[in-house]
Amino acid sequence: MNVLRRSGKRRRSASGSDSFSGSGVEGSDSPLLPSGPVLSPPPGLGRCLKDRGECKQTIPDDQTDKLLLANWGLPVAVLEKYHSFGVKKMFEWQAECLLLGQVLEGKNLVYSAPTSAGKTLVAELLMLKRVLEMRKKALFILPFVSVAKEKKYYLQVMFLH
């Protein structure tokens, strides 16, 4: 799968990190890169408007299919890769984060959840949306070198091949 493709040579710096020379994301004429919105809520799942400083968007039981990643307008190649990792649907709180205010339009989001609760999926989806729609680079900041290396390999598997 080639969602984000780099051309050029791969180099290893003296510090041991990888870098690429050449161009970043291919031009907008690439059939693998969508030309429209990448991540959008399924029809019927309304946006949450912030009033009184608190927002609670709940998804009725008969609309749990709205939590399926397949219903959020992700590119097929990305969706297939998530499915290969066993990620087929979001938790309700993850969808709530994406529906909050104007997060999908690029506004800020601050959220907190316990370890292994699924925070990274929200960040990945929002970053993926910006990278594919705006054709810009993204910066993923992580607390430890070991976590950064693990995430680097994961993202390479997900989005480079």
Secondary structure, 3 states (H helix, E strand, C coil): CCCCCCCCCEEECCCCCEEECCCCCCCCCCCCCCCCCCCCCCCCCCCECCECCECCCCCCHHHHHHHEHHHCCCCHHHHHHHHHCCCCECCHHHHHHHHECCHHHCCCCCCCCCCCCCHHHHHHHHHHHHHHHHCCCCCCCCCCHHHHHHHHHHHHHHHCC
